[in-house]
Amino acid sequence: MESAQTGHVPRLGFSPDEAAQSAGVSRTRIFEAIRDGALTARKAGKQTVIEPEELRRWVRSLPVRGRIPEAPDAA
């Protein structure tokens, strides 16, 4: 689904390297999370694909340090 004005195609999946960069963690940590069942990935042949929504869910599931963030709808 491409926008006629910008030519932007929505991103449906990340490679482990892209997911690591997006989440600010190492590639190894991404594969550990997949192996441990904390992060769900899909396979397309030999390629590993991580959906952006799943990556967001996983990042939000990580332990919180310091101030606990407010819920988005708490305002």
MOPAC internal coordinates of N, CA, C and O (Angstrom, degrees):
PM7 1SCF
backbone

  N    0.0000 0     0.00 0     0.00 0    0    0    0
  C    1.4457 1     0.00 0     0.00 0    1    0    0
  C    1.5236 1   108.05 1     0.00 0    2    1    0
  O    1.2310 1   119.84 1   -79.85 1    3    2    1
  N    1.2714 1   117.92 1   100.15 1    3    2    1
  C    1.4505 1   123.92 1  -176.11 1    5    3    2
  C    1.5201 1   110.08 1  -100.15 1    6    5    3
  O    1.2310 1   120.87 1   -43.58 1    7    6    5
  N    1.3301 1   115.94 1   136.42 1    7    6    5
  C    1.4489 1   120.43 1   175.60 1    9    7    6
  C    1.5208 1   108.91 1   -75.79 1   10    9    7
  O    1.2310 1   120.28 1   -50.36 1   11   10    9
  N    1.3208 1   117.07 1   129.64 1   11   10    9
  C    1.4651 1   121.36 1  -177.71 1   13   11   10
  C    1.5253 1   111.77 1   -65.32 1   14   13   11
  O    1.2310 1   119.83 1   150.51 1   15   14   13
  N    1.3269 1   117.92 1   -29.49 1   15   14   13
  C    1.4558 1   120.94 1  -176.57 1   17   15   14
  C    1.5274 1   112.91 1   -81.39 1   18   17   15
  O    1.2310 1   119.85 1   138.12 1   19   18   17
  N    1.3159 1   117.88 1   -41.88 1   19   18   17
  C    1.4680 1   120.31 1  -172.78 1   21   19   18
  C    1.5153 1   113.89 1  -105.41 1   22   21   19
  O    1.2310 1   119.76 1   161.24 1   23   22   21
  N    1.3256 1   118.07 1   -18.76 1   23   22   21
  C    1.4539 1   120.12 1  -175.49 1   25   23   22
  C    1.5208 1   112.21 1    75.10 1   26   25   23
  O    1.2310 1   120.02 1  -170.30 1   27   26   25
  N    1.3436 1   117.56 1     9.70 1   27   26   25
  C    1.4695 1   122.41 1  -177.97 1   29   27   26
  C    1.5312 1   110.94 1   -77.84 1   30   29   27
  O    1.2310 1   120.87 1   -50.45 1   31   30   29
  N    1.3147 1   115.94 1   129.55 1   31   30   29
  C    1.4565 1   121.98 1   175.68 1   33   31   30
  C    1.5264 1   107.36 1  -105.70 1   34   33   31
  O    1.2310 1   119.48 1   -57.14 1   35   34   33
  N    1.3493 1   118.59 1   122.86 1   35   34   33
  C    1.4630 1   120.77 1  -179.25 1   37   35   34
  C    1.5246 1   111.55 1   -58.61 1   38   37   35
  O    1.2310 1   120.64 1   -40.70 1   39   38   37
  N    1.3110 1   116.38 1   139.30 1   39   38   37
  C    1.4596 1   122.63 1  -179.02 1   41   39   38
  C    1.5251 1   109.56 1   -81.58 1   42   41   39
  O    1.2310 1   119.87 1   -57.92 1   43   42   41
  N    1.3171 1   117.85 1   122.08 1   43   42   41
  C    1.4672 1   122.06 1  -178.83 1   45   43   42
  C    1.5164 1   112.75 1  -101.45 1   46   45   43
  O    1.2310 1   119.86 1   162.52 1   47   46   45
  N    1.3203 1   117.88 1   -17.48 1   47   46   45
  C    1.4567 1   120.25 1  -178.32 1   49   47   46
  C    1.5117 1   112.24 1  -158.34 1   50   49   47
  O    1.2310 1   121.45 1   -28.38 1   51   50   49
  N    1.3471 1   114.84 1   151.62 1   51   50   49
  C    1.4619 1   123.15 1   177.15 1   53   51   50
  C    1.5183 1   109.85 1  -115.94 1   54   53   51
  O    1.2310 1   120.43 1   -33.00 1   55   54   53
  N    1.3155 1   116.77 1   147.00 1   55   54   53
  C    1.4582 1   120.98 1   167.39 1   57   55   54
  C    1.5351 1   106.54 1   -74.66 1   58   57   55
  O    1.2310 1   119.18 1   -16.41 1   59   58   57
  N    1.3274 1   119.16 1   163.59 1   59   58   57
  C    1.4733 1   119.91 1   176.68 1   61   59   58
  C    1.5332 1   112.55 1   -56.23 1   62   61   59
  O    1.2310 1   119.67 1   141.89 1   63   62   61
  N    1.3262 1   118.23 1   -38.11 1   63   62   61
  C    1.4662 1   120.85 1   178.16 1   65   63   62
  C    1.5303 1   110.90 1   -63.68 1   66   65   63
  O    1.2310 1   120.55 1   135.29 1   67   66   65
  N    1.3290 1   116.55 1   -44.71 1   67   66   65
  C    1.4597 1   120.78 1   179.22 1   69   67   66
  C    1.5280 1   111.13 1   -66.58 1   70   69   67
  O    1.2310 1   120.52 1   140.34 1   71   70   69
  N    1.3340 1   116.61 1   -39.66 1   71   70   69
  C    1.4629 1   120.60 1   178.49 1   73   71   70
  C    1.5243 1   110.39 1   -63.60 1   74   73   71
  O    1.2310 1   120.47 1   138.72 1   75   74   73
  N    1.3293 1   116.72 1   -41.28 1   75   74   73
  C    1.4636 1   120.92 1   178.98 1   77   75   74
  C    1.5188 1   110.58 1   -62.77 1   78   77   75
  O    1.2310 1   120.56 1   134.68 1   79   78   77
  N    1.3182 1   116.54 1   -45.32 1   79   78   77
  C    1.4665 1   120.82 1   179.59 1   81   79   78
  C    1.5265 1   110.39 1   -63.66 1   82   81   79
  O    1.2310 1   120.21 1   136.10 1   83   82   81
  N    1.3202 1   117.20 1   -43.90 1   83   82   81
  C    1.4530 1   121.31 1  -178.89 1   85   83   82
  C    1.5301 1   111.53 1   -64.06 1   86   85   83
  O    1.2310 1   120.35 1   140.32 1   87   86   85
  N    1.3350 1   116.93 1   -39.68 1   87   86   85
  C    1.4665 1   121.77 1  -177.41 1   89   87   86
  C    1.5272 1   113.12 1   -85.33 1   90   89   87
  O    1.2310 1   120.35 1   167.43 1   91   90   89
  N    1.3317 1   116.95 1   -12.57 1   91   90   89
  C    1.4595 1   119.45 1  -179.22 1   93   91   90
  C    1.5175 1   113.67 1    76.37 1   94   93   91
  O    1.2310 1   120.62 1  -150.78 1   95   94   93
  N    1.3174 1   116.42 1    29.22 1   95   94   93
  C    1.4671 1   121.66 1   178.03 1   97   95   94
  C    1.5228 1   108.81 1  -126.35 1   98   97   95
  O    1.2310 1   120.78 1    -4.19 1   99   98   97
  N    1.3249 1   116.11 1   175.81 1   99   98   97
  C    1.4638 1   119.81 1   179.95 1  101   99   98
  C    1.5296 1   110.89 1   -81.84 1  102  101   99
  O    1.2310 1   121.44 1   -20.65 1  103  102  101
  N    1.3075 1   114.85 1   159.35 1  103  102  101
  C    1.4651 1   121.87 1   175.02 1  105  103  102
  C    1.5324 1   109.65 1   -60.21 1  106  105  103
  O    1.2310 1   121.03 1   141.45 1  107  106  105
  N    1.3279 1   115.63 1   -38.55 1  107  106  105
  C    1.4706 1   120.73 1   178.38 1  109  107  106
  C    1.5233 1   110.41 1   -60.22 1  110  109  107
  O    1.2310 1   120.11 1   137.56 1  111  110  109
  N    1.3336 1   117.40 1   -42.44 1  111  110  109
  C    1.4670 1   121.12 1  -179.69 1  113  111  110
  C    1.5238 1   110.87 1   -63.67 1  114  113  111
  O    1.2310 1   120.19 1   142.77 1  115  114  113
  N    1.3261 1   117.25 1   -37.23 1  115  114  113
  C    1.4699 1   120.85 1   176.72 1  117  115  114
  C    1.5312 1   109.77 1   -61.49 1  118  117  115
  O    1.2310 1   120.46 1   132.30 1  119  118  117
  N    1.3331 1   116.72 1   -47.70 1  119  118  117
  C    1.4665 1   119.69 1  -179.23 1  121  119  118
  C    1.5291 1   111.77 1   -67.43 1  122  121  119
  O    1.2310 1   119.88 1   146.08 1  123  122  121
  N    1.3319 1   117.84 1   -33.92 1  123  122  121
  C    1.4721 1   120.17 1   175.22 1  125  123  122
  C    1.5237 1   110.58 1   -63.20 1  126  125  123
  O    1.2310 1   120.59 1   136.62 1  127  126  125
  N    1.3305 1   116.47 1   -43.38 1  127  126  125
  C    1.4696 1   120.68 1   179.89 1  129  127  126
  C    1.5230 1   110.90 1   -63.89 1  130  129  127
  O    1.2310 1   120.47 1   141.42 1  131  130  129
  N    1.3290 1   116.71 1   -38.58 1  131  130  129
  C    1.4701 1   120.27 1   176.90 1  133  131  130
  C    1.5240 1   109.72 1   -65.36 1  134  133  131
  O    1.2310 1   120.83 1   132.15 1  135  134  133
  N    1.3288 1   116.01 1   -47.85 1  135  134  133
  C    1.4694 1   120.81 1  -179.40 1  137  135  134
  C    1.5217 1   111.74 1   -59.70 1  138  137  135
  O    1.2310 1   120.56 1   139.87 1  139  138  137
  N    1.3468 1   116.53 1   -40.13 1  139  138  137
  C    1.4633 1   121.07 1  -177.90 1  141  139  138
  C    1.5260 1   113.49 1   -79.05 1  142  141  139
  O    1.2310 1   120.18 1   173.95 1  143  142  141
  N    1.3404 1   117.26 1    -6.05 1  143  142  141
  C    1.4590 1   120.94 1   179.71 1  145  143  142
  C    1.5190 1   113.70 1    83.52 1  146  145  143
  O    1.2310 1   119.95 1  -171.33 1  147  146  145
  N    1.3405 1   117.70 1     8.67 1  147  146  145
  C    1.4637 1   120.84 1   179.78 1  149  147  146
  C    1.5231 1   111.62 1   -82.51 1  150  149  147
  O    1.2310 1   120.34 1   155.52 1  151  150  149
  N    1.3279 1   116.95 1   -24.48 1  151  150  149
  C    1.4623 1   122.89 1  -178.87 1  153  151  150
  C    1.5234 1   108.05 1  -128.87 1  154  153  151
  O    1.2310 1   120.61 1   -53.40 1  155  154  153
  N    1.3126 1   116.44 1   126.60 1  155  154  153
  C    1.4556 1   121.17 1  -179.26 1  157  155  154
  C    1.5203 1   110.31 1   -90.78 1  158  157  155
  O    1.2310 1   121.13 1   -47.75 1  159  158  157
  N    1.3133 1   115.45 1   132.25 1  159  158  157
  C    1.4656 1   121.20 1   176.37 1  161  159  158
  C    1.5179 1   107.93 1  -126.18 1  162  161  159
  O    1.2310 1   121.01 1   -20.96 1  163  162  161
  N    1.3048 1   115.67 1   159.04 1  163  162  161
  C    1.4596 1   122.23 1   176.65 1  165  163  162
  C    1.5112 1   108.33 1  -114.51 1  166  165  163
  O    1.2310 1   120.58 1   -21.12 1  167  166  165
  N    1.3224 1   116.49 1   158.88 1  167  166  165
  C    1.4582 1   121.47 1   179.49 1  169  167  166
  C    1.5225 1   109.31 1  -117.40 1  170  169  167
  O    1.2310 1   121.67 1   -45.80 1  171  170  169
  N    1.3326 1   114.41 1   134.20 1  171  170  169
  C    1.4594 1   122.26 1   173.03 1  173  171  170
  C    1.5162 1   104.79 1  -123.45 1  174  173  171
  O    1.2310 1   121.23 1   -90.04 1  175  174  173
  N    1.3317 1   115.25 1    89.96 1  175  174  173
  C    1.4566 1   119.25 1  -171.25 1  177  175  174
  C    1.5167 1   108.29 1    66.87 1  178  177  175
  O    1.2310 1   120.33 1    57.08 1  179  178  177
  N    1.3268 1   116.98 1  -122.92 1  179  178  177
  C    1.4685 1   120.67 1   178.62 1  181  179  178
  C    1.5251 1   112.43 1   -88.27 1  182  181  179
  O    1.2310 1   120.49 1   167.55 1  183  182  181
  N    1.3243 1   116.67 1   -12.45 1  183  182  181
  C    1.4613 1   120.07 1  -177.46 1  185  183  182
  C    1.5140 1   111.73 1   -78.99 1  186  185  183
  O    1.2310 1   121.11 1   -40.00 1  187  186  185
  N    1.3319 1   115.48 1   140.00 1  187  186  185
  C    1.4530 1   123.18 1   174.24 1  189  187  186
  C    1.5212 1   107.61 1  -100.56 1  190  189  187
  O    1.2310 1   120.97 1   -49.59 1  191  190  189
  N    1.3314 1   115.76 1   130.41 1  191  190  189
  C    1.4606 1   121.56 1  -177.54 1  193  191  190
  C    1.5249 1   108.51 1  -124.86 1  194  193  191
  O    1.2310 1   121.14 1   -48.77 1  195  194  193
  N    1.3338 1   115.42 1   131.23 1  195  194  193
  C    1.4625 1   121.64 1   179.61 1  197  195  194
  C    1.5259 1   107.95 1  -117.43 1  198  197  195
  O    1.2310 1   120.82 1   -56.53 1  199  198  197
  N    1.3223 1   116.03 1   123.47 1  199  198  197
  C    1.4582 1   120.60 1  -179.79 1  201  199  198
  C    1.5300 1   109.65 1   -72.97 1  202  201  199
  O    1.2310 1   120.12 1   -40.26 1  203  202  201
  N    1.3512 1   117.37 1   139.74 1  203  202  201
  C    1.4666 1   120.59 1  -178.94 1  205  203  202
  C    1.5344 1   113.63 1   -55.81 1  206  205  203
  O    1.2310 1   119.81 1   140.52 1  207  206  205
  N    1.3175 1   117.97 1   -39.48 1  207  206  205
  C    1.4657 1   120.93 1   179.82 1  209  207  206
  C    1.5236 1   110.84 1   -64.12 1  210  209  207
  O    1.2310 1   120.55 1   142.73 1  211  210  209
  N    1.3349 1   116.56 1   -37.27 1  211  210  209
  C    1.4668 1   120.83 1   178.84 1  213  211  210
  C    1.5243 1   110.14 1   -69.18 1  214  213  211
  O    1.2310 1   120.15 1   140.64 1  215  214  213
  N    1.3173 1   117.31 1   -39.36 1  215  214  213
  C    1.4624 1   120.61 1   177.82 1  217  215  214
  C    1.5312 1   110.02 1   -63.67 1  218  217  215
  O    1.2310 1   120.24 1   136.84 1  219  218  217
  N    1.3420 1   117.14 1   -43.16 1  219  218  217
  C    1.4680 1   120.38 1   176.82 1  221  219  218
  C    1.5301 1   110.97 1   -60.68 1  222  221  219
  O    1.2310 1   120.43 1   135.80 1  223  222  221
  N    1.3292 1   116.77 1   -44.20 1  223  222  221
  C    1.4704 1   120.40 1   179.50 1  225  223  222
  C    1.5124 1   110.83 1   -59.67 1  226  225  223
  O    1.2310 1   120.59 1   135.53 1  227  226  225
  N    1.3451 1   116.48 1   -44.47 1  227  226  225
  C    1.4583 1   121.06 1  -179.01 1  229  227  226
  C    1.5306 1   111.02 1   -63.48 1  230  229  227
  O    1.2310 1   119.87 1   134.32 1  231  230  229
  N    1.3233 1   117.85 1   -45.68 1  231  230  229
  C    1.4608 1   121.14 1   179.59 1  233  231  230
  C    1.5241 1   109.88 1   -59.96 1  234  233  231
  O    1.2310 1   120.12 1   137.12 1  235  234  233
  N    1.3284 1   117.38 1   -42.88 1  235  234  233
  C    1.4710 1   120.95 1   179.17 1  237  235  234
  C    1.5275 1   112.48 1   -66.95 1  238  237  235
  O    1.2310 1   120.01 1   158.96 1  239  238  237
  N    1.3327 1   117.58 1   -21.04 1  239  238  237
  C    1.4634 1   120.80 1  -179.80 1  241  239  238
  C    1.5333 1   112.43 1   -84.03 1  242  241  239
  O    1.2310 1   120.20 1   169.70 1  243  242  241
  N    1.3315 1   117.22 1   -10.30 1  243  242  241
  C    1.4621 1   120.36 1  -179.10 1  245  243  242
  C    1.5274 1   109.92 1   -68.06 1  246  245  243
  O    1.2310 1   120.28 1   -27.22 1  247  246  245
  N    1.3376 1   117.07 1   152.78 1  247  246  245
  C    1.4696 1   120.11 1  -179.52 1  249  247  246
  C    1.5274 1   111.95 1   -58.99 1  250  249  247
  O    1.2310 1   121.14 1   -34.19 1  251  250  249
  N    1.3136 1   115.42 1   145.81 1  251  250  249
  C    1.4552 1   122.68 1   179.07 1  253  251  250
  C    1.5272 1   108.46 1   -95.45 1  254  253  251
  O    1.2310 1   120.77 1   -43.24 1  255  254  253
  N    1.3315 1   116.14 1   136.76 1  255  254  253
  C    1.4576 1   122.23 1   174.89 1  257  255  254
  C    1.5160 1   107.49 1  -120.07 1  258  257  255
  O    1.2310 1   120.24 1   -38.71 1  259  258  257
  N    1.3165 1   117.15 1   141.29 1  259  258  257
  C    1.4589 1   119.91 1   179.45 1  261  259  258
  C    1.5138 1   111.34 1    79.82 1  262  261  259
  O    1.2310 1   121.04 1    36.51 1  263  262  261
  N    1.3246 1   115.62 1  -143.49 1  263  262  261
  C    1.4590 1   121.69 1  -177.06 1  265  263  262
  C    1.5238 1   110.51 1   -67.13 1  266  265  263
  O    1.2310 1   120.57 1   -46.07 1  267  266  265
  N    1.3025 1   116.51 1   133.93 1  267  266  265
  C    1.4594 1   121.10 1   177.43 1  269  267  266
  C    1.5203 1   107.54 1   -78.91 1  270  269  267
  O    1.2310 1   119.89 1   -56.46 1  271  270  269
  N    1.3471 1   117.82 1   123.54 1  271  270  269
  C    1.4701 1   119.94 1  -178.66 1  273  271  270
  C    1.5202 1   111.86 1   -65.42 1  274  273  271
  O    1.2310 1   121.66 1   -30.12 1  275  274  273
  N    1.3355 1   114.43 1   149.88 1  275  274  273
  C    1.4726 1   119.51 1   177.31 1  277  275  274
  C    1.5168 1   109.40 1   -74.46 1  278  277  275
  O    1.2310 1   121.36 1   -27.16 1  279  278  277
  N    1.3173 1   115.00 1   152.84 1  279  278  277
  C    1.4588 1   120.07 1   175.25 1  281  279  278
  C    1.5262 1   107.79 1   -67.33 1  282  281  279
  O    1.2310 1   119.58 1   -35.56 1  283  282  281
  N    1.3571 1   118.41 1   144.44 1  283  282  281
  C    1.4684 1   121.15 1  -178.18 1  285  283  282
  C    1.5178 1   114.48 1   -55.67 1  286  285  283
  O    1.2310 1   119.81 1   149.01 1  287  286  285
  N    1.3228 1   117.97 1   -30.99 1  287  286  285
  C    1.4658 1   120.13 1  -175.90 1  289  287  286
  C    1.5324 1   112.17 1  -100.28 1  290  289  287
  O    1.2310 1   119.69 1  -165.93 1  291  290  289
  N    1.3487 1   118.20 1    14.07 1  291  290  289
  C    1.4497 1   121.70 1  -176.78 1  293  291  290
  C    1.5287 1   113.29 1   -78.46 1  294  293  291
  O    1.2310 1   120.29 1   167.07 1  295  294  293
  N    1.3073 1   117.06 1   -12.93 1  295  294  293
  C    1.4786 1   120.11 1  -175.93 1  297  295  294
  C    1.4970 1   113.03 1   -74.53 1  298  297  295
  O    1.2310 1   120.10 1   180.00 1  299  298  297

